[in-house]
Amino acid sequence: MQRSAADLRPMTMRQPSFYIPHGGGPCFFMDDPAGTWTGMEAFLRGLPGRLPERPGAILIVSGHWETEGFRFSASPRPPLIFDYYGFPPHTYDLRWPAPGDPALAERAAGLLRTAGFPAATDPDRGIDHGVFVPLKVAFPDADIPVVEMSLDRDLDPVAAWRAGRALRPLRDEGVLILGAGMSFHNLPAYRNRQATEPSMAFDDWLAEAVEGDPAGREARLARWVNAPAARFAHPREEHLLPLMVAAGASDGPGSRVYGEVVMDTMISGFRFD
């Protein structure tokens, strides 16, 4: 039976939060003779096995939705938004009919408003490919309610982190909080071997920032632009900021749980307990 946010109760095990890679467009649902996406797909497919129990709902932040203030999708049946271009026709026929959860959307928006952030629900918003593509791999049955969260278009890393902190109570209510992006997101640099070394330098810094003392994590991540090759890795930071939300949603240890060179660049995923 589908559970709404109003029905969620504290559970025996707190859900972790994750920052996951969403891949390139509909990559996991295309021919891949070179095995470019095999490792990432395996990581996503194994995500449910890393959880203490089946989540009652998923709240996921996408790097593909920016708004004034924060917004939460509140459609009970969110449509898919095919916001990728130039891919094979069959990739525009993908289906992943996960239900929405309007009550969870309002609960999350309320937590952010209480914390001083402008936040609202959007009853018409669907879920974009930064959400449905990785979740179709991880949760193919599409039977867990999903709410998508936007990024504030100011792209302030501290605000994103603190928004995550405001959402922490949801983890004790059976909600899995995910940030979906790419830890390296410089499209012209993909498939360029000269990008490998600087991408690794940034990734090493990112892993150190995540895995260090949780008490100092906000300050470290807030200074991400000072990291080695930071603006090479992220000319624009919308694909990194979902990490800030996932990190802010936890005061526990962080760890790199996925790391692989993909298209000649280092891509990682992180867990926060």
N, C-alpha and C positions, 0 to 999 in steps of 0.2 A: 504494500500500500504506500502511495506517495505521502511523504510527510511535509507539512508546511512549516514555516519558521515558528508559527504559534505553537506547534506541537513539539518542538525540539526541547529536550531536557538535558541537564548535565549528564555526561556519559562517564563510564568507568575510565576510559582512556581519552586524553586530550588529543585532538587531531594535530599533526604537524602542519606547517606551511611550507610551500615549495616555490622556487623559481624554476620554470621549465622552459626548454626551447620549443618553439612551435614549428620549426622547420621552414622551408621555403615554399610558399603557396600551398598547393595541395600535394606536396611531394610524396607523401606516404601512400598515395592512391594512384600513382603513375608507374609505368615501367621504370626500373632502376637497375639496368644491367651492370653498372659499375659498383653497385652497393653503397652509393653515397650516403643513403639515409638509413641503412640497415641498423647501425648501432644506436642512432637516436630513436628509431622506431622501437627497438627492443627496450630501451630505457623507458619510454612512455608506456609501452605495453605492460611493463613490470611495476608501474606506479601503484596500482591497487595493492600489490603484495607488500609494499613498504608502509602501509597504513595499519594502525592498530585495530581498526574495524571499518566496516563499510560506512562511508560518510552519509549523513542524512541529506546533505545538500553540498553544492560546490559554489563558492564565490570566487570568480576568476577575473583578474585585472588584465586587460589587453593593451598592448602597445598600439593598437589600431583604432582606438576610440578616444578622442580628446574633446573636452567640453569646458565651458566656463563653470568652475567648481566641479564637484564630483557628481556623477550620475550612476544610477543602477537600473539595469533592464528589469522591467516589471511585467512583461507580457507572460500570461500563463502558458502560451505556446509560442515561444520566440522563433521567428523564421531565421533561416540562414542567410547571411549577407556574403555574397560571393565577391569580395573585394580584392580579387586578384585578376590579372589580365594576361592574355596570350597563352593560356594553357589548353590542353586537349579538351574537346567538347564534353567528354564524359565527366570531367571534374566539376562541371557546372550542374550536374545531375546528382551530386552526392546528397545523401539524406542522413540526418542525425537528429531525430525528433525528440530530443530531451525536453521535458517540461520545464517551464520557468517556475519561479516561486515569488509571487508578488509580496507575500508577507515577509520573506527574508529580505527582499529589496528594501522595503520600508524600514525594517529593523536596522539594517546596515546604514541607511541614510540617516536614521535617527541617532545612531551612535556617532556619526560624523558631525551632525549638527550640535549634539551635546558637547563635542570636543571643539566647537567653534568654527567648523568648516561649512561653507555653503554646499549643500547636498540635496539631491532630489531623486525621485524615481521617474522613469520614462516607460510608460505603458506600451509604447509602439516599437521600441528598439528591439532589433533582432540580435543575433550573436554572429560576430565576424569570424574570418578564417583563423585569426590568432587564437580563437577559442574552440571552434568546432573541429578544426583539423587535428590538433593534438588530443582533444578529448574523445574524438571518434576512435582514435587508436587506443587510448587508455581505458575508456569505458564504452566499448562498442554497443552495449545493450541500450544505451541512451535512456536509462531508467532512474537516474539520479537528477533531481531538480538542479538547475543551473541558473545563476544570476551573474551577469557580466557587469563589471565596474569600469568606469572610464578613468582616464588620467585628467587631472586639471591641466589645461593647456599652458599654464605657466611653467610646467615641467620643473618644479622646485623639488629637489631630492629630499629636503628636510620635511616639506609638507607631505610628500608621498610616504615617507617613513612614519610620520606622526599620524597620518590617516590609517596606516596599518596598525599602529599601536591602539588607536581607538576601536579597531575591529577585533582586537584580541579576544574579547569575551565570546565571540562566535565559535572559536575553536573548542570551547567547553560545551557547546550546544550541538555538536555533531557536524559542524560545518568545516569543510576542507577549503582553506584559503590558498589560491594559486596565483602566482604572477607568471604571465606568459609573454615571452619576448625572445630575444637572442642576445647572448652575452657578448657577441661580436656582431655588429650590424653596420657594415660599410659595404653597400652593394657593389660598387665598382672594384672593391678589393678582393671579392670572392674569386676563387680559382686563379689567384696570383701568388706564386710561391714567395714573392718578396713580402707578402703580408703575414707569412707564418710566424716569423720571429717577433715582430711587434705585437701580433695578436696573443702570442704566448706570454709576453711580458705583461700585457694588461691583464690577462687571465690569472697569472700568478699573483699579481697585486690584488685582484678581486677575491681570489680564494683566501688570501691572507687576511683581507678585511672582513670577510664573512666568518672565518674560522677563529679569529682572535677573540679576546675577552668580550662577551656580549655587552658588558657595561659601556664599552667604548665604540660599539659598532655604528651607532648613529653618526658620531663625529667622523669616523673613518669614511663611511659611505658618502657623507655630505661633501667630502673633499675629493670625490672621484675624478674630477677634472684635472687634478694634480698627479694622477697615476701615470705610469709609463704608457705612452701611446694612447692616452685616453681619447683624444679627439680623433685619432685615426680609427680606433675601435668603434667610436660612436660620434660621427659627425653631428648627429642629432640624437638626443638621449631618450627618445620615447620607447625604445626597445629595452632600455636598461632600467627605467623607473619602476616597472612592475616588480623588479627585485627589491626595491626600497620598500614597497608595500608589504611584500612577503616577509622581509626581514623585520620590519616594524611590528608585524603581527606576533612576534616572538621575543621573549626575553631569555630564551634558552640558547644552547649551543647551535652553531651553524656548521654545515659540512658540505663539501663538494661531493655529490653523489653521481655525477655524470661528467665526463670530460673526454673529448675526442676532437681530432683534427678533421674538420668537414670543409670541403671546398678550399683546402689550403689554409684554413683559419681555425683557431682553437675555440671550441664552443663548450660551455659548461652548464650544469644545472646544480641547484643547491637546495638543501633541506634545512629547515629551522625547527628545532624541537621546543 
